[in-house]
Amino acid sequence: MRLLADEGVDAAIVGRLRSHGHDVVYVAELSPGITDDAVLKLANADERILMTADKDFGELVFRLRRVAFGVLLVRLSGLSSESKADAVARVVGEHGDEMARAFTVLSPGLVRIRPPLLAEALRTSASGLPNARESGP
């Protein structure tokens, strides 16, 4: 899987995914300090799923309607870097095919995969938020 890891993602997660054969570009190594909008544009230009711990990407994608190739929001604060790396590697391995063009949220005990983002850019549910499919990791 091709991913772009935002600089706020733990280096242990990046290392684990790379060791599992995933193609991961890490903003902290490439261009630290670039804006969220620039990170999203970089991920889209290279057709990579953006992996981030920054909730601001939800606003960029849904409220500001920035199209994304896919986003994986890692919400695992309080866990050790090793536990985070284990969880992310497991979810990417099990749900990777579903993450393209989707907004995926990983939190302890839960994986939420929202419908494809291209369709969401054209419509939202009556509540103004996209529908989601949830499963345990």
Kinemage of the C-alpha trace (Angstrom):
@kinemage 1
@onewidth
@group {chain A} dominant
@subgroup {mainchain}
@vectorlist {calphas} color= white
{ca met a 1} P 0.000 0.000 0.000
{ca arg a 2} L 1.168 3.531 -0.776
{ca leu a 3} L 0.904 5.949 2.147
{ca leu a 4} L 2.053 9.435 3.058
{ca ala a 5} L 2.635 9.747 6.806
{ca asp a 6} L 2.116 13.239 8.203
{ca glu a 7} L 4.934 14.409 10.466
{ca gly a 8} L 2.786 13.898 13.601
{ca val a 9} L 2.652 10.135 13.019
{ca asp a 10} L 4.994 8.157 15.292
{ca ala a 11} L 8.186 7.059 13.550
{ca ala a 12} L 7.585 3.555 14.947
{ca ile a 13} L 4.394 3.296 12.859
{ca val a 14} L 6.237 4.356 9.715
{ca gly a 15} L 9.020 1.861 10.394
{ca arg a 16} L 6.599 -0.981 11.055
{ca leu a 17} L 4.623 -0.364 7.864
{ca arg a 18} L 7.826 -0.176 5.830
{ca ser a 19} L 9.036 -3.443 7.368
{ca his a 20} L 5.760 -5.021 6.220
{ca gly a 21} L 6.486 -3.953 2.644
{ca his a 22} L 4.317 -0.838 2.438
{ca asp a 23} L 5.587 2.164 0.460
{ca val a 24} L 5.522 4.953 3.066
{ca val a 25} L 6.741 8.510 2.475
{ca tyr a 26} L 7.235 10.348 5.791
{ca val a 27} L 6.713 14.126 5.832
{ca ala a 28} L 9.104 14.404 8.812
{ca glu a 29} L 11.883 13.072 6.540
{ca leu a 30} L 10.758 14.768 3.339
{ca ser a 31} L 9.616 18.286 4.201
{ca pro a 32} L 8.900 18.968 7.885
{ca gly a 33} L 6.750 21.972 8.681
{ca ile a 34} L 4.703 22.089 5.469
{ca thr a 35} L 1.043 23.089 5.792
{ca asp a 36} L -1.805 20.593 6.092
{ca asp a 37} L -3.087 21.699 2.690
{ca ala a 38} L 0.343 21.038 1.148
{ca val a 39} L 0.450 17.595 2.804
{ca leu a 40} L -2.972 16.708 1.368
{ca lys a 41} L -1.959 17.951 -2.088
{ca leu a 42} L 1.234 15.887 -1.934
{ca ala a 43} L -0.686 12.737 -0.981
{ca asn a 44} L -3.194 13.297 -3.779
{ca ala a 45} L -0.548 14.053 -6.409
{ca asp a 46} L 1.263 10.805 -5.601
{ca glu a 47} L -1.990 8.807 -5.089
{ca arg a 48} L -1.127 7.906 -1.520
{ca ile a 49} L -3.421 7.419 1.447
{ca leu a 50} L -2.663 10.145 3.966
{ca met a 51} L -1.950 8.769 7.437
{ca thr a 52} L -2.215 11.398 10.160
{ca ala a 53} L -2.935 11.985 13.828
{ca asp a 54} L -4.229 15.495 13.032
{ca lys a 55} L -8.030 15.918 13.171
{ca asp a 56} L -7.766 19.068 11.040
{ca phe a 57} L -7.696 16.860 7.943
{ca gly a 58} L -11.325 15.946 8.620
{ca glu a 59} L -12.241 19.604 8.241
{ca leu a 60} L -10.202 19.931 5.039
{ca val a 61} L -11.827 16.869 3.502
{ca phe a 62} L -15.425 17.202 4.647
{ca arg a 63} L -16.205 20.815 5.452
{ca leu a 64} L -13.873 22.449 2.912
{ca arg a 65} L -14.482 19.664 0.372
{ca arg a 66} L -10.829 19.038 -0.450
{ca val a 67} L -10.755 15.804 -2.428
{ca ala a 68} L -8.459 13.169 -0.941
{ca phe a 69} L -7.111 9.885 -2.287
{ca gly a 70} L -7.814 8.541 1.180
{ca val a 71} L -7.160 9.430 4.818
{ca leu a 72} L -6.272 7.228 7.791
{ca leu a 73} L -6.739 9.207 11.018
{ca val a 74} L -4.828 7.505 13.841
{ca arg a 75} L -6.489 8.256 17.202
{ca leu a 76} L -4.439 6.119 19.571
{ca ser a 77} L -3.182 8.615 22.168
{ca gly a 78} L -2.137 7.043 25.438
{ca leu a 79} L -0.793 3.874 23.808
{ca ser a 80} L 2.893 3.103 23.516
{ca ser a 81} L 4.547 3.644 20.131
{ca glu a 82} L 4.898 -0.129 19.795
{ca ser a 83} L 1.176 -0.690 20.469
{ca lys a 84} L 0.258 2.037 17.978
{ca ala a 85} L 2.507 0.447 15.352
{ca asp a 86} L 0.906 -2.960 15.983
{ca ala a 87} L -2.614 -1.548 15.674
{ca val a 88} L -1.940 0.453 12.505
{ca ala a 89} L -0.104 -2.424 10.799
{ca arg a 90} L -2.981 -4.791 11.623
{ca val a 91} L -5.656 -2.400 10.338
{ca val a 92} L -3.757 -1.557 7.149
{ca gly a 93} L -3.250 -5.275 6.543
{ca glu a 94} L -6.911 -6.153 7.148
{ca his a 95} L -8.665 -3.096 5.673
{ca gly a 96} L -6.153 -1.597 3.244
{ca asp a 97} L -8.263 -2.283 0.163
{ca glu a 98} L -11.203 -0.428 1.710
{ca met a 99} L -9.187 2.707 2.535
{ca ala a 100} L -8.713 4.072 -0.971
{ca arg a 101} L -10.928 7.162 -1.421
{ca ala a 102} L -12.287 6.670 2.119
{ca phe a 103} L -11.846 8.487 5.436
{ca thr a 104} L -10.777 5.877 7.976
{ca val a 105} L -10.528 6.518 11.713
{ca leu a 106} L -8.578 4.119 13.917
{ca ser a 107} L -9.178 4.411 17.638
{ca pro a 108} L -8.692 1.833 20.418
{ca gly a 109} L -11.007 -1.083 19.680
{ca leu a 110} L -12.653 0.544 16.646
{ca val a 111} L -12.085 1.088 12.939
{ca arg a 112} L -14.522 3.441 11.214
{ca ile a 113} L -14.415 3.573 7.419
{ca arg a 114} L -16.481 6.327 5.841
{ca pro a 115} L -17.758 5.976 2.268
{ca pro a 116} L -15.604 6.947 -0.688
{ca leu a 117} L -14.549 10.574 -0.551
{ca leu a 118} L -15.269 11.407 -4.183
{ca ala a 119} L -18.929 10.604 -3.653
{ca glu a 120} L -18.901 12.519 -0.371
{ca ala a 121} L -17.593 15.614 -2.140
{ca leu a 122} L -20.829 15.622 -4.124
{ca arg a 123} L -23.281 14.778 -1.348
{ca thr a 124} L -23.618 14.561 2.419
{ca ser a 125} L -26.222 12.943 4.585
{ca ala a 126} L -29.110 14.953 6.024
{ca ser a 127} L -27.068 15.577 9.172
{ca gly a 128} L -24.280 17.118 7.124
{ca leu a 129} L -21.925 14.263 8.020
{ca pro a 130} L -21.116 11.246 5.882
{ca asn a 131} L -22.384 7.832 6.872
{ca ala a 132} L -19.848 5.408 8.330
{ca arg a 133} L -19.271 1.687 8.578
{ca glu a 134} L -17.691 0.565 11.828
{ca ser a 135} L -15.895 -2.582 12.846
{ca gly a 136} L -13.590 -3.682 15.624
{ca pro a 137} L -9.911 -3.990 14.698
